[in-house]
Amino acid sequence: MSKDPVVLKSNKYGLSLQLDATVPFEDLVRAICEKFAKSAEFFGEASMILETFGRELTTEEGLVIIQAIELNSKIKVILLNENNEYKDARMLGEIDRFYADDIYENAKIIRGSVYKEDSITSDSSLIILGDVKSKASVQAKGNIIVLGTIEGSCYAGYPDNTGCYIVAGQLDPKHIQIGTVSGEIILQKKWSLRAKRSNSEPVAVSVWNHELLEEPISSGLLKRIRN
């Protein structure tokens, strides 16, 4: 019996794909399409981080695999983790890694959405595999990453660390605060010209000159602030 070229596993962040390094890439993609088509009802509609291992992928191959998954299921891939490097799923630019205190090792993980009148707190960073609904609130000592939409209140860097950031698939918040800085979120037009944002690209909010700045994550705003 031949070896399965694609082995699908779940992990605490989303899904892992073990990919056979010896089969032609076209055969690998065909196997991914078949596997996710058969599992589409099981997964339902979900946003998640995809991890791949066992095979080195080019940027173009990574994009093809994401498209194969999304065309054959209702899954939306937000981030791709290849060899411990997190990249924007749309390949519009590199995310070298999310910064500050090994977030993916130490962060508190919430599986699903935070609903109205719920209040979530974390002594480290916080990853929410869903939305922050209207009237819900989340607070973290470190960074906050929301794979869906922020509609409620979001407070990163509690109580006074303005070096933290917030990342979301979409942003429509009632209140956003990082450390001691809150108020209007400004789109930095000068930087945004360097990376035109698509509707599906996550955004980052950071503090710059005592203001909250929003940028498409591919613009490299987080890296410029941290370096």
C-alpha positions as CSV (number, residue, x, y, z in Angstrom):
1,M,0.0,0.0,0.0
2,S,1.4,3.4,-1.0
3,K,2.2,6.0,1.6
4,D,-0.4,8.8,2.0
5,P,1.3,12.0,0.5
6,V,-0.7,14.2,2.9
7,V,-1.4,13.5,6.5
8,L,-3.8,15.9,8.2
9,K,-3.5,16.5,12.0
10,S,-5.1,19.0,14.3
11,N,-3.0,21.2,16.7
12,K,-3.8,23.8,19.3
13,Y,-3.5,26.6,16.7
14,G,-5.4,25.1,13.8
15,L,-4.3,22.4,11.3
16,S,-1.0,20.7,10.5
17,L,-0.2,19.1,7.1
18,Q,2.6,16.6,6.9
19,L,3.7,16.7,3.3
20,D,5.6,14.0,1.4
21,A,8.8,15.5,0.0
22,T,9.2,12.9,-2.7
23,V,6.0,13.1,-4.7
24,P,5.5,15.6,-7.6
25,F,3.9,18.8,-6.4
26,E,0.9,18.4,-8.7
27,D,0.1,15.0,-7.1
28,L,0.5,16.6,-3.7
29,V,-2.0,19.3,-4.5
30,R,-4.4,16.8,-6.0
31,A,-4.3,14.8,-2.7
32,I,-4.9,18.0,-0.7
33,C,-8.0,18.8,-2.8
34,E,-9.4,15.3,-2.3
35,K,-8.7,15.2,1.4
36,F,-10.3,18.6,2.2
37,A,-13.3,18.0,-0.2
38,K,-14.1,14.8,1.7
39,S,-13.7,16.6,5.1
40,A,-15.5,19.9,4.2
41,E,-18.6,19.1,6.2
42,F,-16.6,18.0,9.2
43,F,-14.6,21.3,9.4
44,G,-17.5,23.6,8.5
45,E,-16.8,27.3,8.3
46,A,-13.6,28.2,10.2
47,S,-10.6,30.5,10.2
48,M,-7.4,28.9,11.3
49,I,-3.6,28.8,11.2
50,L,-2.1,26.2,8.8
51,E,1.1,24.5,9.7
52,T,3.1,22.5,7.1
53,F,6.1,20.3,7.6
54,G,8.0,17.5,5.9
55,R,8.6,19.4,2.7
56,E,10.2,22.8,1.8
57,L,7.7,25.1,-0.1
58,T,8.3,28.1,-2.2
59,T,6.0,31.1,-1.7
60,E,4.1,30.2,-4.9
61,E,3.6,26.6,-3.7
62,G,2.4,27.8,-0.3
63,L,-0.2,30.0,-2.0
64,V,-1.3,27.1,-4.3
65,I,-1.8,24.8,-1.2
66,I,-3.9,27.5,0.6
67,Q,-6.1,28.0,-2.5
68,A,-6.5,24.2,-2.8
69,I,-7.8,24.1,0.8
70,E,-10.1,27.1,0.5
71,L,-11.6,26.0,-2.9
72,N,-12.4,22.5,-1.5
73,S,-13.7,23.5,1.9
74,K,-15.2,26.4,3.9
75,I,-11.9,27.0,5.7
76,K,-10.2,30.4,5.6
77,V,-6.5,30.2,6.2
78,I,-5.3,33.3,8.0
79,L,-1.7,32.4,8.7
80,L,0.8,29.9,7.2
81,N,3.4,28.5,9.5
82,E,6.2,26.9,7.6
83,N,9.4,25.9,9.6
84,N,8.3,28.1,12.5
85,E,8.0,31.2,10.3
86,Y,4.6,32.8,10.2
87,K,3.5,34.3,6.9
88,D,0.4,36.2,5.7
89,A,-1.8,33.7,4.0
90,R,-2.2,35.9,1.0
91,M,1.5,36.1,0.4
92,L,1.4,39.9,0.1
93,G,4.4,40.3,2.3
94,E,6.6,38.5,4.8
95,I,5.8,38.3,8.5
96,D,9.2,37.4,9.8
97,R,7.6,36.3,13.1
98,F,5.3,37.9,15.6
99,Y,7.4,39.8,18.0
100,A,7.7,39.7,21.9
101,D,8.0,36.9,24.4
102,D,7.6,33.8,22.2
103,I,3.9,34.5,21.7
104,Y,2.9,31.2,20.2
105,E,4.4,29.3,23.1
106,N,3.2,31.4,26.0
107,A,0.0,32.9,24.7
108,K,-3.5,32.0,26.0
109,I,-5.5,30.3,23.2
110,I,-9.3,30.8,22.9
111,R,-10.8,28.3,20.6
112,G,-13.7,30.1,18.9
113,S,-15.3,33.5,19.4
114,V,-15.7,35.7,22.4
115,Y,-19.4,36.7,22.7
116,K,-21.2,39.6,24.1
117,E,-20.8,40.3,27.8
118,D,-17.9,37.8,27.9
119,S,-14.6,39.1,29.4
120,I,-11.3,37.3,28.7
121,T,-8.0,38.2,30.3
122,S,-4.5,36.9,29.9
123,D,-1.3,37.4,31.9
124,S,0.7,36.8,28.7
125,S,-0.4,37.2,25.1
126,L,-3.8,36.2,23.7
127,I,-4.8,34.4,20.5
128,I,-8.5,34.1,19.6
129,L,-9.4,31.6,16.9
130,G,-12.6,33.5,16.1
131,D,-14.2,36.9,16.6
132,V,-14.5,39.4,19.5
133,K,-18.2,40.1,19.3
134,S,-19.9,43.4,20.1
135,K,-20.1,44.0,23.9
136,A,-17.4,41.4,24.5
137,S,-14.0,42.5,25.9
138,V,-10.5,41.0,25.9
139,Q,-7.4,42.1,27.8
140,A,-3.9,40.8,27.7
141,K,-0.6,41.8,29.3
142,G,1.1,41.1,26.0
143,N,-0.1,41.1,22.4
144,I,-3.5,40.2,21.1
145,I,-4.2,38.3,17.8
146,V,-7.8,37.8,16.6
147,L,-8.2,35.6,13.5
148,G,-11.6,37.0,12.9
149,T,-13.2,40.4,13.5
150,I,-12.8,42.7,16.5
151,E,-16.2,44.4,17.2
152,G,-16.0,44.7,21.0
153,S,-13.3,46.1,23.3
154,C,-9.6,45.1,23.0
155,Y,-6.8,46.1,25.5
156,A,-3.3,44.9,24.8
157,G,-0.2,45.7,26.8
158,Y,-2.1,46.0,30.1
159,P,-1.5,48.1,32.0
160,D,1.2,50.3,30.5
161,N,3.2,48.5,27.8
162,T,2.8,50.5,24.6
163,G,5.3,48.2,22.8
164,C,2.6,45.6,22.3
165,Y,0.3,45.3,19.3
166,I,-3.1,44.0,18.1
167,V,-3.6,41.9,14.9
168,A,-7.0,41.1,13.5
169,G,-8.6,39.8,10.3
170,Q,-11.0,42.7,10.3
171,L,-11.3,45.7,12.6
172,D,-14.5,47.4,13.7
173,P,-14.0,47.9,17.4
174,K,-16.0,49.7,20.1
175,H,-12.7,50.4,22.0
176,I,-9.1,49.7,21.3
177,Q,-6.2,50.4,23.8
178,I,-2.5,49.5,23.9
179,G,-0.8,50.3,27.1
180,T,-1.8,53.8,28.1
181,V,-2.8,54.8,24.6
182,S,-6.4,54.7,23.3
183,G,-8.7,56.7,21.1
184,E,-9.0,57.1,17.3
185,I,-7.1,54.5,15.2
186,I,-5.2,56.3,12.4
187,L,-4.4,54.8,9.0
188,Q,-0.9,55.9,8.2
189,K,-1.3,56.9,4.5
190,K,2.4,57.3,3.8
191,W,3.2,53.8,4.8
192,S,0.0,52.2,3.5
193,L,1.0,53.3,-0.1
194,R,3.8,50.7,0.1
195,A,1.5,47.8,0.7
196,K,-2.0,48.0,-0.8
197,R,-4.3,46.0,1.5
198,S,-6.6,43.4,0.1
199,N,-10.0,42.8,1.8
200,S,-8.7,39.4,3.1
201,E,-5.5,40.7,4.6
202,P,-5.1,41.0,8.4
203,V,-4.3,44.4,9.9
204,A,-2.0,45.4,12.7
205,V,-2.5,48.2,15.3
206,S,0.6,49.5,17.1
207,V,1.5,52.7,19.0
208,W,3.6,55.3,17.1
209,N,4.2,58.8,18.5
210,H,1.6,58.2,21.2
211,E,-1.1,57.4,18.6
212,L,-2.7,54.1,17.5
213,L,-1.7,53.3,13.9
214,E,-3.4,50.7,11.7
215,E,-1.5,49.1,8.8
216,P,-2.0,46.1,6.6
217,I,0.3,43.5,8.1
218,S,2.3,43.1,5.0
219,S,3.5,46.7,5.2
220,G,6.1,45.7,7.9
221,L,4.9,48.3,10.4
222,L,5.5,45.9,13.3
223,K,9.0,45.2,12.2
224,R,9.9,48.9,11.8
225,I,8.7,49.7,15.2
226,R,10.5,46.8,16.9
227,N,13.8,47.3,15.1
